[in-house]
Amino acid sequence: MRGVIMHAPGDVRVEDREHPQIVDPTDAVIRLAATCICGSDLWPYRGADDVHDATMGHEYVGTVTEVGAAVQNVTVGDFVVGSFFTSDNTCEICRAGYQSFCVHRTPAGREGTQAEYARIPNADGTLVATPGQPDPDLIPSLLAASDVLGTGWFAAVAAEAGPGKTVAVVGDGAVGLLGILAAKQLGAERIIAMSRHADRQALARRFGATDIVEERGSAGVARIRELTDGLGAHSTIEAVGTQESMTQAIRSTRAGGHVGYVGVSHDVTLDGQRLFHSGVHLHGGPAPVRRFLPELIQLIWDREIDPGVVFDLTLPLEEAAEGYKAMDERRAIKVLLTV
Amino acid sequence: MRGVIMHAPGDVRVEDREHPQIVDPTDAVIRLAATCICGSDLWPYRGADDVHDATMGHEYVGTVTEVGAAVQNVTVGDFVVGSFFTSDNTCEICRAGYQSFCVHRTPAGREGTQAEYARIPNADGTLVATPGQPDPDLIPSLLAASDVLGTGWFAAVAAEAGPGKTVAVVGDGAVGLLGILAAKQLGAERIIAMSRHADRQALARRFGATDIVEERGSAGVARIRELTDGLGAHSTIEAVGTQESMTQAIRSTRAGGHVGYVGVSHDVTLDGQRLFHSGVHLHGGPAPVRRFLPELIQLIWDREIDPGVVFDLTLPLEEAAEGYKAMDERRAIKVLLTV
């Protein structure tokens, strides 16, 4: 089968790879309907993370083609959505809603889901079947649920977005934009998107942003405070993962408020004293997408949300290299690869 | 009147100072019944914070002797308890329970409460009167409510201690010990005190600790995990404020768990990537003691809790220097000064 290999930073190729097999009785194999390139895939692409001949991809939707002997919850032919960490969904950590820290978790992307087929360990606790075979136009939204929507949703929940709350969103990539959608669904009163790109601002407004702040750094913080009676936002979503974005998120939040951070931290250090005197709640990390999947799939199925519009470039899997390039150069917010 | 001045690290003297006066119409002046030395007073005493001719003290109970024209909630003769930040208790931040970040806050210790009298700004929003004149044996506990109990209580609330929870407590000073008392009152199932001092271990058990861990650092973390099926505590109270204690607190907590940190951070930096991958909730800072004062005063008044036992050395105000010395040398957990 065909699949993406990143040989080195900037060097992405689609090559022949072995067809995945059932290894453990709890595995399933799926045929991908679509996959995509993640903002976090750009870290190695840009050389910020080490990379050498790596299989890529951790987002996936598709049809089950094979199950191990112990799999009970999904069956061959089911159309399923899963997340970037597999989970048993039965351990104490899973039951508390933190499936991305499951005691039996594995990275779903170990063998790379930017491919025609993928093996998914812990199939019963990881894969969620859709109510039936989806209409083709729903596939991008279901794929978004696999990571960017689930992650943005977790950020909004971690930031305690809800009725009466003013939510600030740092980061206008797919996760930040879907954090806006999540905050809106959770009932937030006011949603301030921090963005300086017209196309992303338009999507932010479509998803529910009520205000746009173009300023960054201290000027951005000052603008958020201006919009919130000098107090700062109740809830802030951080969806970048840099020193600047984390600092901006914390400083944009009022004492007693909540920062939900999901940008994968790179070279971030937090000053203990400044954090202490900020008085904010800080929560984040790899999103437990599995917690939210049943609800998100239903919202998509019922066409109440359309997160799939974050995919502004669709390419066949064979053109993955061009997809990486487009995202790297910010010509695309997020690239869907048809399989 | 007499009051404590710290001229330089290690140089504490009791000297004549001006009698406090009403400055703003929202002020009150109180005659201290008792005051005390805080663990945080040891930072300048040890030279870790700059200090030069500073008035000291921010914990206080006593009798109102004078009120400004605008004060309505307390009156001359009332016995009152206040906290280390004054607050209007009416602003949006106060109403959300974060009085220590009140938009009109002032440090109560600006003029130092290790003294015979003290001026308390924002009297209406800061001072809470006891139901009547307290029995003398209740005064240490009421004084504890002013900071160490209120701070330990906030840490336990921030750590979401409660029924079914296992709570780890890093720090066996007065705040950590009273965090144990708070966790017990909040219904925690299991409370693990980290302490290697027999006297403090005894107090920890008296306040409700079910387990004692003597190990520190990685060995301490390993022991906490051993006691919690390898998962870590649900809730961890951090009551020291050093790099080691913060690291230990975060590492002792399971993903999805809560760290409540109230040790005043000194030279602490948090690695963003490690925090991200810990999956914990982090909340803390200067405790909004005012939020809890009415409840804490009632519990003390009804003799349901006895936090005053953390004072294991009582000296007259004139001997404050010996009190600092005793705490610095860890001969005393916490020193009460009678006025």
Interface residues (C-beta under 8 A of the other chain):
Chain A: E92 I93 A96 G97 Y98 S100 F101 V103 D229 G230 L231 G241 Q243 M246 R254 A255 G256 Y261 V264 S265 H266 D267 V268 T269 L270 D271 G272 Q273 L275 F276 H277 S278 G279 V280 H281 L282 H283 G284 G285 P286 P288
Chain B: E92 I93 A96 G97 Y98 S100 F101 V103 D229 G230 L231 G241 Q243 M246 R254 A255 G256 Y261 V264 S265 H266 D267 V268 T269 L270 D271 G272 Q273 L275 F276 H277 S278 G279 V280 H281 L282 H283 G284 G285 P286 P288
